Structure formats: C-alpha cells, structure tokens
Amino acid sequence: MQMNDTALWIARYEAVRRRSLALAEPLTDEDCGAQSMPDASPVKWHLAHTTWFFETFILEHLEPAFTPFHPAFRVLFNSYYNGIGEKHPRAQRGLLTRPALAQVRAYRADVDARVARLLAMAGELPPSDRAQLAMLLTLGLEHEQQHQELMLTDVKHLLAQSALLPAYVDAALPAAAPAPALEWIALDGGLTDIGYDGDGFSFDNELPRHRQYVAPFKLASRLVTNGEYLDFINDGGYSNASLWLAEGWDWVRTQQLRCPIYWLRGEDEQGGGARWREFTLFGAQALDWQRPVTHLSLFEADAYAHWAGARLPTEAEWEMAAQVSASAARDSGHLHPAGDAAAGLTQMFDHCWQWTSSSYAPYPGYETAPGALGEYNGKFMLNQYVLRGSSCATPAGHARASYRNFFPAGARWQFTGVRLARQ
C-alpha cells in the first residue's frame, strides 16, 4: 500500500489501535496493572509499549518539532531495544503503578492524533521519508497485533492465579466440533522452497526464501486432543523418565508437574474418581476430550510424541505441508481451540501454535536490519524452538505458512499444542 492511500492507512491504523483497547475493555484497572510472572507483562504495559513504538520509531524521526509525550516513557516502555537506550526491568513491569491506566490511554490518544496529522501531510514528505513511513507503519501495526495476542495469553495467566478463577469473557464457551479419527497424511518430500514468498509484509526471520531438502514423511491430520493427552497422563507419562529429554525431566521433577498448566483436578461428585477441568478465558470449564490440548511446553509435546511412537515435525516439514493444505488461516474468534471435524489435513492455523523440533536459527543468507529495528528478531536466535501456524488468540490476517514463532522449551503460557510426525 502506497503512502498516497492516506485514508486506507488511517483506517487500518485506527482499526488495529481500537482492537487493543477493546481487548482491555473487560478488565478492571487492577487487572491491567498486575504482572503474574516475569515472562508476562501487564495489559497496561502492552498498551503503552505499542504506543511507544510509534512515538519512538516514527514520530521522533519524522514529526516536525517532535516533543515526547513524557520523557520518562522512553525508558519505562522500551522492551528490549538496546539501541534506543535504558529499559525498565522486564520482571518489574507490574510495579509500575504510575502512570495510571488513564494516563496510558491519554498517551495513546495523543500519539494517535499526531500519527494522523503526519499521515495527512505524508504527500509533502520526500520520497525516501514516505517509503520509510510506510515501512514503519506496517511494522508497527504488525508489532501491535503480536502484542494483542500476548495481552490475551498474559491476562489468562494472571486470572488463573486467582482462587475465584474469573472469566475474561462473560459468555459461554462455544461448542467444539468432534475430533475425527487421526489419519497419517503422506508427503513425498523432496526439494522445497521455505520462507516468505509474496509482495506483502513478512518479518525478517521469514527471509530469505531458500531451497531445502525434506525426506518423505507423514504428518498427523489434526492436533492431539485433550482426551489423547489424558491417556498419556493416566499411563504415567509424567513419571516415566525414558520419555523425556534430560532437561525436560529435570524441569518436570523440579516443578513437580503432573498435567498441563491450566488443568484442574478434582473428585467426581458421584464418586467415580478424578474429574478434570480446564481454566480458559471463559473461566473454568469441564475438560472437553475432543478439543486440541493446549498450553504445553516443548518438553511435554516431545514427551507425548515419544509415548505415541512418533515425533515432532521439523519446521520445514510443517511449512511444506501447510503449502499444500486446504486448511487456510482464518479468524476463529473462539479465544480457545475449537476443534475441526473436517477430513484431511486440518487445524494448521487458528487453534494452537504447533511445536517443531527445529531450533530457532537464521535462514541461510539472513541479514540483520540496520539500527535498533535490527534487534526485532535476530538477537533471539539462541536457545529457543520454532512454533508454526497460529492460535485462537492470533489476530485475523496475521498468520501465514512461513510465519515463525519461537519460545524457550519450558514456555507454556501461550496457546501451544502438538501435531505429530513420523517417517
């Protein structure tokens, strides 16, 4: 989209910015300011940081007579950009009782108005500045959509800490489709092109597109379900060291884990044994055996795959399958994995991010962008694993076959699930 399409830019900018505020709408001010763990951030911080991005990378460089909304915000809401300067410690974001949520909203409104004025005068900018503005706006909006997903997963972790088990969504969880029988979809493998291929937006870690050989393999037609994972638990999966990676076994034993993070075990009221519930954004729900199991670490996903006599796919295998799959990315709107009764290769997108066995590393020929924006992805390419697809919390239009998500092996507060592979 060219910068002369000012009305389209303003409409897209406003739509993305409105959605962030809408995601905060069901929450109290107290909800928005709390931080449940170092890996999660308060909703208030997300709202401010995404605004900081536009102020720092666009207004500071292109706005005539730029003046910051508040000088201290440059430090308070910097996430990890060392090229920008000092940062407030990530683990202490929940201590920022000031600025209040109302002031953060005022910050957003101020920056939004200034970005709108800049867009209105974009035709007066030199061609190089117009091109830079288009690039930075696109990246800023994609960046905010990433934080919209984090807002949902971070607040889910926060609400789960309360004995009240409060719901984020005051509505019934939509019914899930019955899971079809798992099938093994055979793919011939061979030389395949991996990475983004198009004229739209992609993140730098999806490039450059390159050719890679993939041996023939089989991919599970759908994601692993809660019921199937419960079989793993009941078979002693969390107490069988032979199923786990060495670091994963230490992780399980140290934390004394016996089930996924949001599973709640109680006694059946009829005296029939254990009764499982699952905490969701709709509150605590009876565990639905048909839904995809979610919020698993790589350690848990890998252990389950070993127990099932299979393995996790590589990211090249996953992308090859996604390129030929009829399961296109869409917006499920369920805020929880919903299931899919269709035949063939399903649930590639919109349900759970899917762990792969691939370490997060640069593609051949990858180049880091100059300046602070070069810190966006490249510096995290160590000690993390790649996930593919998208989740029920991913904003519409934000998923594609080449998209690379990444987390440490022990992370499980995201909507992460399991798709099996084998030769």
N, C-alpha and C positions, 0 to 999 in steps of 0.2 A: 504494500500500500504506500503510495507516494505521499509526500507531505502536503501536496496541494489538495488532498482529500481531507480538509480540516474537519468538516462535520463528522466524517466517519471516525477520525481519530478521537474527537471529543466524545462521541457516543460510546466507543469501545472503552476509553479511559474511564468514563463515568460508570459504565456497567460493571467493570471489574472492581472499582473502588466501592460502589454501593454494595456489592456482594460481601465484601469483607465486613462492612458494618452490619449487614443483615445476619451474618454468622454470629456476631456478638450479641444480637438483639435478645435471645432467650436467656442471657446470663445476667447475674447481678454484678454490681461494681466489684464486690468482693471476689466473685468468680474470676473476673477479668484481671485481677491483680495478683492472684496466687500462682505459685510455681510448685508443682508436685515432685519434681526431680530435676537434676542438672540437665538432662537431655531435652526436657520440655521447657517451653517458655510461656509466660503469661499471655493471655489474649491481648491485654493492653500493650504489651511489648511488641507483639506482632503488628498491631495496628500502627504503632509508632515507627517501627523499623521499616515497614514497607513505604511509609511516607518519607522517612529519612533517605531512602534510596532515590526517590525522585528529586528531593531537595538537593542531595549531595552530588549526584551524578548528572543531573540535568540543569536545575536552576542555578547552581553555583557556577556553572561553566557558560550558560547561555542566557541567563536573565540579565537584562541591563540593570546596573546598580544593585546587584544582589546583596541582600541582608538576610542572615539566618533568622528563622522564627525565634529560636532560643539558642545561644551559642553552646550551652551545655549539652544540647541534644545530639551534637556531633559525636560526643563520646558515649552518652547514655544508650544510644540506639544503633551504634555501629556493631555489627555482628562479628565479623572475622576479617575485615579488610585492613590488614596491617599498613597498606599503602595510604590509607586515609589518616591513620593516627591511633591514638589510645582508644581502648574499649572498656566498657564496664564489664566486670567478670560475668561470664555466662551463668554460672551457678548461683549468682546473687541477683538475678533479674527480678525475682519475687520480692526482694527487699525494697524495690523502687515504689514506695507508697506515693511519692511525688515524682513527676507530675501526676495529678489525678486523672481519671479517665476522661472527665470533661475537658481538661486541657489538651489531652491527646486528640480528642475529637476536634477541638479548635485548631490544633496543629494540622490535622488532615484537611480541614476546610480551607485553611489559609494556603497550604501548598496546592490544593486542587484549583483554587481560584487563580493562583499565579501560573500554574501549568496551562490553564485555559487561556490566559492572556498571552502566554508565549506561543501557544498554538495559533491564536488569532493573528499573530504577527509573523508566522513562520515564512510567509511569502517574501518577507523583507530580508530574511537571513541569507547569507552567502550559500551557494550550493553545498559546500562541504559541511556547513553547520546544519543545513536541512537534512542531509544524509545522516549526520551524527544524531540529530534529534530523533529521526525515525528509528534508528537502531536502538537508542537508549530507551525510548518509549516502549518499543516492543519487548526488550529485555526486562524492563521494569514491570510491565504487566504480566509477563510470564513468571517473573520472580514473585509477584504478589499472589498469583494463583498457586504457586508452590506453598506459600505461607497459608493460604486458605485451607489447604489440606492439613497442614501442620496445626492450625488452630483447632480443627476438629479432633485430631488424634491427641493433641496435648490436653484439651479440655476433657476428653474422655478419660484420660489417665487421672486427671485431677478429680473428677467427680467420683471415680471408682475408689478414692481414698476415704470417702465419707461412709459412715455406717448407715446413712439414710439411703445410699445408692440412688441418688436423684437422677431423673431423666433429663437429658438435654432437650429432647424433642417431646413435646406434650401431645403425643399421638400414638396410635397402635403401630407396632412394627408390622410392615406389610408381609403377607404370607409368602413363603418361599416355594418355588416350584420343586416337585420331587426330583431327586437326583437320578439320572438314568444310570444304567449299568456302565461301569468303566470299560472302555474299549482301548485297545492299543493301536494308534494310528501310525502306520509305517511310512517313513520318509526316506527317499533314496539317497539323500546326502549329495555329495559332490562339491564342486566349486560354487560358492555362492557369494554374492556381494552383501556386505554387512555395513551398516551405518546409514545416516540420513541421506535420502535421495529425493530431492524436491527443491522448489524455489521459495518455500515458506520458511518459517522460523525453525531452528533447532538449536539445542545447547551445544557448546563447543565439544563436550565429551562424546557426542554422537558422530563426530567427524575425525578424520576424513573417511569417506566411504572406501572400503577396501575389499579385496577378494580373499576368501578364506575357504579352506577345505573342511568339509564336515563328513565324517564317516556315516554310512547308513545307520539309522536309529529308529526307535519307536517312542512316541510321546503319548502320555495318557490323554484321553479325550476330554477330561474335565479335572477340576481340582479335587483334592482329598476332602472328604466330608467330616463333620463332627463325629458322626457315628463310626466311621472308619478309624478316626484318631482315638476314639474312646476304646476301640478294640485293642489298640496299641497300649493304652494306659492299663487296661484290665489284664493284659498279658505281661505286665511288669516292665513295660518299656522304659520307665524312668528309673528302674533299679537294675538294669542289665547293662553293665559296663561295655560289653562287646559291641553294642550298637552305636556307641558314641565316639566322636572324636575326643582325643585326650583332653583338650582344653574344654570341650563341651561337658565331659564327665566331671571335671573339676568344678565347672560352673554349676551344674546340677546339684552336686553334693554340697558345695559351699552355701548355696541358697536354699537347699532342701526342697527342691521343686518336685512336684508330682503331677502337674497339669498346666495347661496354658494359663496365661496371666489373668484373664478375666473369667475363668471358670470358677464357679462357686459350688462347693459340695455340701449337701445337707442330707438328712434322712427322710426317706419317703414316709408320708403321713400314714400310709396304710401298712407300714412295717415291712415293705418289700425291699429294703436295702437302700443303697445310695441313690440320691436324687440330685441331678446336676442342673444348675442354672448357669446362665452366661450374662455378664454385665454388658450392656450395649448402650448406645446413645439414646435408646428408648427406655432405659432403665434395665433392671434385672428381668431376664426372660427365661422360660423353660428352655433347656438346651434342645435345639432342633437338630436331629441327627442328619437331616437332608442338606442343611446349609454347608457351604465350604468352611472348614476350620480356618481360623484366622488368629492373628497376633502371635505367631510362632517365631522364634529365633531361627537363625540358620542352623544352630546346634540341634534344635528339635526337629526341624524339617529334614535334616540329614539323617538323624537317628531313625525317624519314621521310615524314610526311604530304605535304609538298610533293613529294617524289620520287615518291610513289604517285599524284599527281594528285588529292589530297584535302585535307582539313584536319582539325583537331581540333574536336570538338563544343564548343559553349558549355555551361555548367553547366545552363542552363535546358533546352536540348535533351536533355541527358543525363537530367535528372530527369523530363522529360515521357516519355521512352522507358521509364525504369525504372518509372514508374507503371502502364504498360500491359504491361510484360514479365511473362512467366510465370517468369522466372529470379529466384526468391526468394533472399534471403540465408540462408545456412546455414553450418555449420562444416565446412570441407573436411578439416581435420586433417592436411593433407599437408605444411605448412610449406614448400611450393614450389608454384607454379602447376601445376595438374594437367591442364588441357585439358578440353574438353567436346564430345562428339560429337553432342549434340542439335541438332535443326533449330530455326530461328527465332532470336530474339534471345537470346543466351546470354552467360554469363560477365560478367554485370553486377556480380556480387558474388563474393567469396571467392577470387579468383585474383590480380588486380593492381588496385591503385588506378589510376584512369584520368585522365590529364591532360586538362584542358579548356583552352580558350583564354581563359577568364574570369579576370580579376584578382580577387584576394580582397578583397572590399569589403563594407560593411554593406548589408543589405537596407533598402528604404525603410521608415522608421519604427523602425529598430533603436535600442534603448536599452541603454546600458551599466549593468550592475547596480551598486548602491552598494557601497562598501567595497573591500577587497582582491580579493574574488572577481570584481569587475568587470574585473580585469586578465586574466581567463582567456582570452578570445579577442579582444576588441575592439581592443586596442592593437597587435595583429599585422596589422591590415588595411592593409598597405602593402608594396609590392614583393614580393608573393607571388602564386602562382597556385593555383586551386582544383583539387582532385582529387576524383573521385566514386567511389562503390562501396565496396569493402573489399578486403582482400588475404587470402592464405592464412595470414597471421600474425594476422589480426584475431580477437579472442575471439568465441565464439559469442554471438549475440544482440546484438552491438554495432553492426551495420550496418542501415541503412535508406535509403530513396530520397532523403531530404532531408539526409543526413549530408554535411558539408562538411569535407574535409581540405584542408590548404594547406601548400605548401613553396615556397622560392625556386626560380627557374628552373633553377639548376645542381644542385639536390639529386638524388641518385640512389642513396642507400644504402637507401631504402625499396623495397618491392615495388611499383614503379610501371611501368605499361605503356601501351599505345596502343590506342585504339579510334578508327577513322576516321569522318569525316562528310563529306557533300557535299550540294549542293543538288539 
